[in-house]
Amino acid sequence: MKVHKFGVEDANFRRSPGQQGDIDVANLVDQRHGGPITIGYGRYASSQTLTETMMVHDVMIVLDGRITVSTADGSVTASRGEIIYMPKGESVTITTEGEGALTAYVTHPHWEESHTG
């Protein structure tokens, strides 16, 4: 894959695998493209909660709304233009309030491979 630009309009959102909440993801670059990272968008409806142990290193950039990530050590809240880093192995609870949130993400290695095998 050569240099490429993406926008939300390029995203094909689908339910985040294994989740019961109203949380959708859209990979734009992943293992199918031969690079070492996955990049995409995440869309969280209002009042959603997702709890998991991170299988990959995950960088989440908040594009709209607010996201709170809680761990055993405390919580951080990010809004538009802010970034949250969640290291591999960390147990996190991600929550949204108000109007929900739109994020962009970068993971290493590919998160989808980590969730399927």
Buried (B, 14 or more C-beta within 10 A) or exposed (E): EEEEEBEBEEBEBEEBEEBEBBBBBBBBBBBEBEEEBBBBBBBBBEEBBBEBEBBBBBBBBBBBBBBBBBBEEEEBBBEEEEEBEBEBEBEBEBBBBEEBBBBBBBBBBBBBBBEEE
